[in-house]
Amino acid sequence: MNGDISTIEAATAADAQAELAPLFEGAPAFLARLLAARPFGSWDRLFERARAIAHEMAEREQVELVDAHPRLGAAPAAVSAMSYREQGYDREAKAPTREVAAQLARLNDAYESQFGFRYCVFVAGRSRQALLPEMEAALTADREAELHRALDAVVDIAQDRHRSLRGTALGGDRSAAPADRSPASPRSAT
């Protein structure tokens, strides 16, 4: 990804959407709205607008945006290259234990049944096992608060992906990535 925002500004809608799609896991309705908000002038402004647009969209489109991200612990073959790295498949010497995989499946099912969308969190290099308590706690949250948190997570993930693609990721310490904006949860990512 070119580091210059002018590439996105000058591109056709189709080319700009193709350029931004990896940051947001596709999400065509969201990307169409975001690109209609050009010009941005800077990447920071693009992400500010992305966050605002995500929260202003109809709920159906918000859910589409969140659900564009894979399930936490999804099969490696079913996730994008960026999610593959974020979920640690490139770093973990072995697959998570059957117990962790079973807990993730149970929590994913319960979360999706309760809220009607996927659990999306900013993984930030944490193991799947380390994410289990946060995911379990999310089941006690209010649906509106969870959707708000998940939308912020989507944008936080996109910002981190952009930094990573530009070669300016925050070193080896992924915990320094964008902070969660929701008082209800300690952190948000994919």
C-alpha positions as CSV (number, residue, x, y, z in Angstrom):
1,M,0.0,0.0,0.0
2,N,1.4,3.4,-1.0
3,G,1.9,5.6,2.0
4,D,0.6,8.7,0.2
5,I,-3.1,9.4,0.7
6,S,-3.1,11.1,-2.8
7,T,-3.2,7.6,-4.3
8,I,-6.5,7.0,-2.7
9,E,-7.8,10.5,-3.4
10,A,-7.0,10.3,-7.2
11,A,-8.0,6.7,-7.8
12,T,-11.2,5.6,-9.4
13,A,-13.8,4.3,-6.9
14,A,-13.0,0.7,-7.9
15,D,-9.3,1.1,-7.6
16,A,-9.5,2.9,-4.3
17,Q,-11.9,0.3,-3.0
18,A,-9.4,-2.5,-4.0
19,E,-6.6,-0.5,-2.2
20,L,-8.6,-0.1,1.0
21,A,-10.4,-3.5,1.0
22,P,-7.6,-5.4,2.9
23,L,-7.7,-2.8,5.7
24,F,-11.4,-3.4,6.3
25,E,-11.8,-7.1,5.1
26,G,-13.9,-5.9,2.1
27,A,-17.2,-4.6,3.5
28,P,-18.5,-3.1,0.2
29,A,-21.3,-0.9,1.5
30,F,-18.9,0.7,4.1
31,L,-16.1,1.2,1.5
32,A,-18.6,2.8,-0.9
33,R,-19.7,5.3,1.8
34,L,-16.1,5.9,2.9
35,L,-14.9,6.6,-0.7
36,A,-17.9,9.0,-1.2
37,A,-16.4,11.1,1.6
38,R,-13.2,11.8,-0.3
39,P,-11.0,13.9,-0.2
40,F,-9.5,13.2,3.2
41,G,-6.2,15.1,3.0
42,S,-4.4,12.6,5.3
43,W,-4.6,9.0,6.5
44,D,-5.5,10.2,10.0
45,R,-8.5,12.0,8.5
46,L,-9.5,9.0,6.5
47,F,-9.6,6.9,9.7
48,E,-11.5,9.6,11.5
49,R,-14.1,9.6,8.8
50,A,-14.1,5.8,8.7
51,R,-15.0,5.7,12.4
52,A,-17.7,8.4,12.0
53,I,-19.2,6.6,9.0
54,A,-19.2,3.2,10.7
55,H,-21.2,4.7,13.5
56,E,-23.6,6.6,11.3
57,M,-24.5,3.7,8.9
58,A,-27.7,1.8,9.2
59,E,-27.4,-1.2,11.5
60,R,-27.6,-3.7,8.7
61,E,-24.4,-2.1,7.1
62,Q,-22.7,-1.9,10.5
63,V,-23.2,-5.6,11.0
64,E,-21.9,-6.3,7.5
65,L,-18.8,-4.3,8.4
66,V,-18.2,-6.2,11.6
67,D,-19.0,-9.6,10.0
68,A,-16.5,-9.0,7.2
69,H,-13.9,-9.9,9.8
70,P,-13.4,-13.7,10.5
71,R,-14.4,-15.4,13.7
72,L,-11.8,-15.4,16.3
73,G,-10.1,-18.8,15.9
74,A,-11.4,-19.4,12.4
75,A,-9.7,-22.0,10.4
76,P,-6.4,-20.6,8.9
77,A,-7.5,-21.3,5.4
78,A,-10.7,-19.3,5.9
79,V,-9.1,-16.0,6.9
80,S,-7.4,-13.2,4.9
81,A,-3.6,-12.9,4.9
82,M,-3.8,-10.0,7.3
83,S,-6.1,-11.8,9.7
84,Y,-3.8,-14.9,9.5
85,R,-1.0,-12.8,10.9
86,E,-3.1,-11.0,13.4
87,Q,-4.6,-14.2,14.8
88,G,-1.0,-15.5,15.2
89,Y,-1.2,-18.4,12.8
90,D,2.2,-17.3,11.5
91,R,3.8,-17.3,15.0
92,E,2.2,-20.1,16.9
93,A,4.3,-23.3,16.9
94,K,1.3,-25.4,17.3
95,A,-2.5,-25.1,16.9
96,P,-4.4,-24.0,20.0
97,T,-5.4,-26.9,22.3
98,R,-8.7,-28.6,21.6
99,E,-10.0,-27.1,24.8
100,V,-9.2,-23.5,23.6
101,A,-10.6,-24.3,20.2
102,A,-13.8,-25.7,21.8
103,Q,-14.1,-22.7,24.1
104,L,-13.7,-20.3,21.1
105,A,-16.4,-22.2,19.2
106,R,-18.7,-22.1,22.1
107,L,-18.2,-18.4,22.8
108,N,-18.4,-17.5,19.1
109,D,-21.7,-19.4,18.9
110,A,-23.1,-17.8,22.1
111,Y,-22.0,-14.3,21.1
112,E,-23.4,-14.5,17.6
113,S,-26.7,-15.9,18.9
114,Q,-27.0,-13.2,21.5
115,F,-25.9,-10.2,19.4
116,G,-26.5,-11.2,15.8
117,F,-23.0,-10.3,14.6
118,R,-19.4,-11.7,15.1
119,Y,-17.2,-10.9,18.0
120,C,-14.5,-8.5,16.6
121,V,-11.6,-7.6,18.8
122,F,-8.2,-6.1,18.2
123,V,-6.1,-9.2,18.9
124,A,-2.8,-7.1,19.0
125,G,-0.6,-10.2,19.1
126,R,-2.4,-11.9,22.0
127,S,-2.9,-15.6,22.0
128,R,-6.4,-17.0,21.5
129,Q,-6.3,-18.3,25.1
130,A,-5.5,-14.8,26.4
131,L,-8.6,-13.5,24.6
132,L,-11.1,-15.9,26.1
133,P,-11.8,-14.0,29.4
134,E,-12.5,-10.8,27.4
135,M,-14.7,-12.6,25.0
136,E,-16.6,-14.3,27.9
137,A,-17.1,-10.9,29.6
138,A,-18.5,-9.4,26.3
139,L,-21.5,-11.7,26.7
140,T,-22.7,-9.6,29.6
141,A,-22.5,-6.4,27.7
142,D,-25.4,-4.4,26.2
143,R,-25.9,-5.1,22.5
144,E,-25.6,-1.4,21.5
145,A,-22.4,-1.0,23.5
146,E,-21.0,-4.2,21.9
147,L,-21.8,-3.1,18.4
148,H,-20.2,0.3,19.1
149,R,-17.1,-1.5,20.5
150,A,-16.9,-3.8,17.5
151,L,-17.1,-0.9,15.1
152,D,-14.3,0.9,16.9
153,A,-12.3,-2.4,16.8
154,V,-12.8,-2.6,13.0
155,V,-11.3,0.9,12.5
156,D,-8.5,0.3,15.0
157,I,-7.6,-2.9,13.1
158,A,-7.6,-1.0,9.8
159,Q,-5.3,1.7,11.3
160,D,-2.9,-1.0,12.5
161,R,-3.0,-2.8,9.2
162,H,-2.2,0.5,7.4
163,R,0.8,1.1,9.6
164,S,1.9,-2.5,9.1
165,L,1.6,-2.3,5.3
166,R,3.5,1.0,5.3
167,G,6.3,-0.7,7.3
168,T,5.7,1.4,10.4
169,A,3.9,-1.1,12.6
170,L,4.6,-0.5,16.2
171,G,7.6,-2.8,16.5
172,G,7.1,-6.1,18.1
173,D,4.8,-4.8,20.8
174,R,1.4,-5.0,19.2
175,S,-0.2,-4.0,22.5
176,A,0.7,-0.4,21.7
177,A,-1.8,-0.4,18.9
178,P,-4.9,1.9,19.0
179,A,-6.7,1.9,22.3
180,D,-10.2,0.7,22.7
181,R,-12.6,3.6,22.9
182,S,-15.3,1.7,24.9
183,P,-15.3,1.9,28.6
184,A,-17.0,-1.5,28.8
185,S,-14.1,-3.5,27.4
186,P,-10.4,-3.4,28.0
187,R,-9.3,-3.6,24.4
188,S,-10.6,-4.1,20.9
189,A,-9.2,-6.3,17.1
190,T,-9.2,-9.3,14.6
